[in-house]
Every structure is written in C-alpha cells, then in structure tokens.
Amino acid sequence: MTWIFEHWLVLLLLILYTALMVHHALVGKRRTQGMVDYYVGGRRLGGLALGVSFFATYASTNSFVGFSGQAYTYGVAWLLMAPLVVLFSWISWAWIAPRLRRFTAALDSVTIPDFIGFRFDSKAARVLAALIVLFASFLYMTAVFKGIGNLLETFLDLPYRVAILIVFIIVVIYTAVGGFISVVRTDVVQGVVMFFAALLLFTGVVKAAGGLGSFFEVQTQPGGAALFAWDTAMPFLVLLGIMVPTTMKFIVEPRQLSRFYALRDQREIRKGMLVSTLLFFVVFALLVPIGIYAHRILPAGSVIDSDLVVPMLLSGGAVFHPVVGAFLLVAMVAAAMSSLDSVLLVMASTCHRDLVSLWRPSLSDQGAVRATRLYVGLFALITALIALNPPGGIVMLTAFSGSLYAACFLPSIVLGLYWRRGNGRAVAASFVVGMATLLLWKYLPFATGIHQVFPAMLGSTLAYVALALQGAPNNAEAVTRLFIAEAEV
C-alpha cells in the first residue's frame, strides 16, 4: 500500500496511457479488413502521420536512455549522433521513399524480404532476408526491453523482471489487436509526447547542472578534459562505426521502410520528410548532450553503466519535480512502445509472409492476420525472456542490429531500386559476405582502429556488383516496366 501511495501519479499516468493504446488498438482492428491493412495500413495513410511515426519508431528508449546517457562515457564525439540522424532521415525520405513506394505497390510487396524476393525473382534471397530480419530484430528489441526495464526498476523500485512483464503485456495487447493502423495512430501520440519529454529532460538537466555554460565547465572536473577529445573511449573510426549503422538504418531497416509502403501516394512524401526531419533535428539536439551535463550532477564514480545515467537523473526527485519526473517516465515508456510495436509487427509479418506462407500458402486473408497476431505474442515473449539476461548494453545491441542491416541490405535495397542489374545470387552473396565480415573482422590482425561495419558494407556491395555483372538481371515484366517508368520520370 505504501508503494502505491508513493507512486500513485506514475501509476495513474500509465493506466491512462494504456487505456489510450487499447482505444487505438480497437480502432485499428475495426479498420483492418485484410492482410494489407494489417501489415501496411492498406497503403492509404497520410504523410504527416507517417512522418511522426517514422520519428517515433526510431526514437525509443534506446534514444532517451541509451543515446542520452552515452556521452557520459564517449564524450563530445557522441554529439555527432544528432547531425547523422538528421542526414540519414532526409536521405531515406528523399532517395528511398519515392522509388520504394512505387516498386512495392507495383510488385504487391508488404515486407522487405518479399520486396527482395520479387525484385530479384529469388525465393532463396527472400528466405535469407527474412532470417536476417528476425535475428537483427531480436537484438534490437532486447535493447529496448532492457532500457525500459532499467528505467522502471530505478524509478518505481520494481524488480527488473516485473518491469519486463509490464512492458510485454502492454505492447502485445495493442500491437496484436490493431496491426499497422493501430501502430501508426499510437506512434503519433507517442511522437508528440516524446517531443515535449525531450524539451523537459534537457531543460531540467541543464538547470540542475548550472546552465548551458556548465557544459564546458565539465573540463575542469577530474577526468573531464578527456571527454572533449575525439577518441575519449575508443578510436574515432570505431566510434563512428557505432554511430553510422545506428543512424544509417533509416535506409535499410524494415521497421522504418515499412512507413513508405503505407503512403497514400507520392505527394505525401514531402510532408513526411518535413515533419520527421524537423522532429529528429530538435529532439536529438536536446538528447545527445545530456550525458555531458550529467557529470555536473551525478557524484563522481556513481555511474557504472551509461545506460543508467538517465534513470539516475529521474529518480530521487533532486533534478525533476515529481510531476515532471512522472511524465518523463511515462514518455519513455511511450518511446519504448513506439519502437517495440513496429519491430514486433515487422517480425510477425515477415515470419508469416516470407517463411511460413511459402510452405503453407493456403491460409485466407483473415487467416493470415490471425496467424500474424499469434507471432506478435510469440516474438514478444521470446524477447522478454532474452532481456532478463541481455547479451550487451543498449547502444551496443542497437549498433550491432543496425550494422547487420547495413552490411546485408544496403546493396539489395539501394542498388535494387536504382540499378537494373542484379539477381538472386548477387543478393545472397552480399548477405553472406556482409555478415561474415561483420562477425570475423575483429579477429584479423589489421582490424584495429576501424569498426567492422565499414569493411562489411564495402565487401557486401562489391560481392553484389561482381555477381550482378556476371549474371542476367530479373527480366520479369513487372520489374522491367518499373525501370522503364523510372527512366522516364
């Protein structure tokens, strides 16, 4: 009873938030008539909503807990995350969205693996792509579960296992029931909440640290000068190798690209580009310096894990008024949900459409939706169990997940949209070379000083180009018409 009295405001906000998510789930369920509705909103959603959803899907607890606290360890070099996020968001909307929207609609594609399969006329490439999506998604979702688990554990004095259970229940309910329409509707709410949360988090931390100028005063503290070097925690190219795949995923990650599938038409792309890029610019400019300011607030030696910087700032009431702290906690729960729901839906739809249905194609449209809902629950349960003993920190898991997508999918998506040549063998080779390089690079004697994602992307691209030049492209009529139409645009 004492615990409820102490945390009543947070509990009330969480209940109201969950009720709103359930409402959106029911709306999504009513508007879902078949598989295309459940997977990509029937391809009839507007750019403003999808622009906010594009932002909210990325800006999870990985951003509010992991990225915000990481400068505490990595120093000012970590501030490059903000311009990189803005740059790759713009590139994705400007260069990938227009063609991907046209290609996927023409090929009747609703997932990234089926786009790869249809574009290159290769079932093997489609299956391999689906397996990569599932593996990388488990890593990313584990990071999100860990972030929100740490936050609830620190702020609400909950056992970590209980925190994971709460997140599991909430996200499964509204994702499984409402599908893509529910996900986008909730993302809009969550995106607005996260925008104001970033403002409150930044202003509260800066005020507690002594003002904006206290950023540079960190240099006068013991060990503070080292934070203003480019290689504070590791060689700069290694750090860049963490930041680039973490942001480059806008171009290659299925949960981000699925927003382009759902666009009503090409005219909505400009709206989505504007709103998402502005949100990324403002929010990440506020979030990434927080770890530096935290050195002015938290006692020296008190932080053993940078993932705990933001939870420590939120707990205790020393930095934020309890009402503000309660709102920020719920905002970060919303941040977690906005990523988890999208990744879960991508995993479930990929599993059913690109693996199960290849061997059991007899299910009706409604049967496919029911099966996908079951996979949502199954994958959430597996991830929750992994998150009880996660294999790494938030930023490391997020970066490795992004590295997998960058190393494996960059050639097949970017070149697949812009270069007529390419075939299933080229795609499969790029997957194998990219993943092998990513996993084995660190064991090579000359690997020191550069992150493995760079040679992995180079190797996968070279493998794709070499085999694409040797073999014939997919001459299917639909693909041929698409490239002829693009040449005329």
Stockholm file with secondary structure:
# STOCKHOLM 1.0

chainA/1-489         MTWIFEHWLVLLLLILYTALMVHHALVGKRRTQGMVDYYVGGRRLGGLALGVSFFATYASTNSFVGFSGQAYTYGVAWLLMAPLVVLFSWISWAWIAPRLRRFTAALDSVTIPDFIGFRFDSKAARVLAALIVLFASFLYMTAVFKGIGNLLETFLDLPYRVAILIVFIIVVIYTAVGGFISVVRTDVVQGVVMFFAALLLFTGVVKAAGGLGSFFEVQTQPGGAALFAWDTAMPFLVLLGIMVPTTMKFIVEPRQLSRFYALRDQREIRKGMLVSTLLFFVVFALLVPIGIYAHRILPAGSVIDSDLVVPMLLSGGAVFHPVVGAFLLVAMVAAAMSSLDSVLLVMASTCHRDLVSLWRPSLSDQGAVRATRLYVGLFALITALIALNPPGGIVMLTAFSGSLYAACFLPSIVLGLYWRRGNGRAVAASFVVGMATLLLWKYLPFATGIHQVFPAMLGSTLAYVALALQGAPNNAEAVTRLFIAEAEV
#=GR chainA/1-489 SS CHHHHHTHHHHHHHHHHHHHHHHHHHHHHHHCCSHHHHHHGGGCBCHHHHHHHHHHHHSSHIIIIIIHHHHHHHGGGGGGHHHHHHHHHHHIIIIIHHHHHHHHHHHTCCSHHHHHHHHHTCHHHHHHHHHHHHHHHHHHHHHHHHHHHHHHHHHHCCCHHHHHHHHHHHHHHHHHHHHHHHHHHHHHHHHHHHHHHHHHHHHHHHHHHTSTTHHHHGGGSTTTGGGGSTTSSSCHHHHHHHHHHHHHHHHHCHHHHHHHHTBSSTTHHHHHHHHHHHHHHHHHHHHTTHHHHGGGTSCTTCCSCGGGHHHHHHSTTSSSCHHHHHHHHHHHHHHHHHHHHHHHHHHHHHHIIIIIHHHCTTCCHHHHHHHHHHHHHHHHHHHHHHHTSCSSCHHHHHHHHHHHHHHHHHIIIIIHHHCSCCCHHHHHHHHHHHHHHHHHGGGSTTCTTSCTHHHHHHHHHHHHHHHHHHSCCCCCHHHHHHHHHHHHC
#=GC SS_cons         CHHHHHTHHHHHHHHHHHHHHHHHHHHHHHHCCSHHHHHHGGGCBCHHHHHHHHHHHHSSHIIIIIIHHHHHHHGGGGGGHHHHHHHHHHHIIIIIHHHHHHHHHHHTCCSHHHHHHHHHTCHHHHHHHHHHHHHHHHHHHHHHHHHHHHHHHHHHCCCHHHHHHHHHHHHHHHHHHHHHHHHHHHHHHHHHHHHHHHHHHHHHHHHHHTSTTHHHHGGGSTTTGGGGSTTSSSCHHHHHHHHHHHHHHHHHCHHHHHHHHTBSSTTHHHHHHHHHHHHHHHHHHHHTTHHHHGGGTSCTTCCSCGGGHHHHHHSTTSSSCHHHHHHHHHHHHHHHHHHHHHHHHHHHHHHIIIIIHHHCTTCCHHHHHHHHHHHHHHHHHHHHHHHTSCSSCHHHHHHHHHHHHHHHHHIIIIIHHHCSCCCHHHHHHHHHHHHHHHHHGGGSTTCTTSCTHHHHHHHHHHHHHHHHHHSCCCCCHHHHHHHHHHHHC
//
